[in-house]
Amino acid sequence: MTEREKMLAGDLYDCGDPELLEQWHKAKDLMRDYNHTDSADLQEKERILNELLGGRGTNLWITAPFYVDYGNNIYFGNNCEVNMNCTFLDDNEIRIGNNALIAPNVQIYTAFHPTNASDRFGESKEDGSFEFCKTQTAPVVIGDNVWIGGGAILMPGVTIGDNVVIGAGSVVTKDIPSDSIAYGAPCRVMRENK
């Protein structure tokens, strides 16, 4: 398996792999261009998003600045809005359904590291340096008609059902079922959303 295949399978992989680094640098350059494009230049923003993202439906609005790891593992449905200063660490897939509203400063993580430092970095080299840290991933799935409140953090592997509201500042560590309003740190269902 390539390091990218390991990454998407959720296996330990090497972030310093040349293929992954090439994709990572390309995404960083595209993000820089997007974040510095004139706000009213919708044609250029569309061009950049088409090159950056893995896939998207119609009517996607992303307010700069926007940050990603690879970009090509992010998929949006139709009628989605991402407000400013959001960070999507898409080392695995991030799938966002239709009619999603993502408030400012939301962070979506698909990457995590072994808790043991020697598993993260391996043995040090003779000069005292380490390899890139070893990483694992798990996808994040967000259903249709979801509103993620400002400053929320979605951890690797979570699934958020349809018609869900996640309160501002929440830390989502477990799946949230459809038709729920959930908030807190850790985030938990507080009531139905019918």
Helices and strands as residue ranges (DSSP letters): H 3-9, E 13-14, H 18-35, H 42-52, E 60-62, E 66-68, E 74-76, E 80-82, E 86-89, E 94-96, E 101-102, E 107-109, E 111-112, H 117-121, E 134-137, E 140-142, E 147-148, E 153-154, E 159-160, E 165-166, E 171-172, E 180-184, E 187-192
